[in-house]
């Protein structure tokens, strides 16, 4: 840690879902609605371990309980539409816009490290008028391990051209914190209503 304290700060790396935009509450609520429509209860504890990473599709878990869903594709399409509609009404999380604008203006390198796709992240950053402030988007794609593996963070550091000791990560979930720490980063935990009850103690 002594070397980390001596290193100058050159970059900030942000998670996206649940940190910049609260996509996680809507994601859970709309999936829970589907479960309820099929006579099942999706407990929040069952959902929380998938926050920040990739897990077995939630609809597969539902079919384990209720059997095959004949109109599965249509159900998924309706759920995605409902999720997106809710997100269009969401602003950036409190304090995010001010921090991002000020940090970018100060000359810090700015990156996103996300387990979501680049198209997803780009679409919402543009809508929130934040996209221009990030020079690096390191998002999950085929062949890259999602969090809690450090892959998206290591790629962000490489593209920023900074060492892990010269950057700080912001995360909202245990999976994200684990990824940042595995990449050698200092990490600040910023819990939201979906993750506030989880163990975030691995953050700095």
ZIDAKA-V771139 format. One record per residue. RES is the residue in three letters. PSI is psi in whole degrees, 0 to 359 (999 if undefined). Layout:
BEGIN
res,psi
RES,PSI
RES,PSI
END
This chain:
BEGIN
res,psi
UNK,333
UNK,320
UNK,323
UNK,321
UNK,327
UNK,335
UNK,142
UNK,151
UNK,121
UNK,344
UNK,154
UNK,138
UNK,124
UNK,136
UNK,168
UNK,293
UNK,123
UNK,348
UNK,305
UNK,319
UNK,135
UNK,78
UNK,343
UNK,323
UNK,313
UNK,320
UNK,314
UNK,312
UNK,318
UNK,327
UNK,320
UNK,323
UNK,321
UNK,315
UNK,314
UNK,322
UNK,340
UNK,18
UNK,24
UNK,158
UNK,125
UNK,98
UNK,143
UNK,326
UNK,328
UNK,334
UNK,328
UNK,331
UNK,348
UNK,354
UNK,126
UNK,2
UNK,193
UNK,131
UNK,176
UNK,138
UNK,134
UNK,331
UNK,335
UNK,320
UNK,321
UNK,316
UNK,333
UNK,330
UNK,319
UNK,356
UNK,176
UNK,138
UNK,111
UNK,320
UNK,42
UNK,311
UNK,320
UNK,321
UNK,316
UNK,320
UNK,318
UNK,320
UNK,316
UNK,318
UNK,317
UNK,319
UNK,312
UNK,320
UNK,319
UNK,321
UNK,331
UNK,339
UNK,356
UNK,133
UNK,174
UNK,155
UNK,153
UNK,132
UNK,346
UNK,310
UNK,314
UNK,315
UNK,313
UNK,313
UNK,315
UNK,319
UNK,317
UNK,319
UNK,333
UNK,352
UNK,5
UNK,144
UNK,141
UNK,126
UNK,156
UNK,136
UNK,107
UNK,147
UNK,359
UNK,171
UNK,158
UNK,324
UNK,321
UNK,311
UNK,316
UNK,316
UNK,313
UNK,323
UNK,320
UNK,315
UNK,324
UNK,0
UNK,43
UNK,347
UNK,320
UNK,342
UNK,351
UNK,123
UNK,343
UNK,130
UNK,111
UNK,98
UNK,161
UNK,142
UNK,167
UNK,135
UNK,351
UNK,135
UNK,133
UNK,168
UNK,145
UNK,4
UNK,151
UNK,4
UNK,310
UNK,329
UNK,318
UNK,320
UNK,322
UNK,315
UNK,317
UNK,316
UNK,329
UNK,335
UNK,33
UNK,158
UNK,159
UNK,326
UNK,351
UNK,9
UNK,161
UNK,137
UNK,150
UNK,126
UNK,158
UNK,357
UNK,157
UNK,320
UNK,318
UNK,318
UNK,317
UNK,320
UNK,314
UNK,316
UNK,323
UNK,335
UNK,358
UNK,12
UNK,151
UNK,146
UNK,131
UNK,126
UNK,131
UNK,88
UNK,154
UNK,186
UNK,340
UNK,338
UNK,356
UNK,331
UNK,357
UNK,165
UNK,105
UNK,19
UNK,347
UNK,347
UNK,161
UNK,999
END
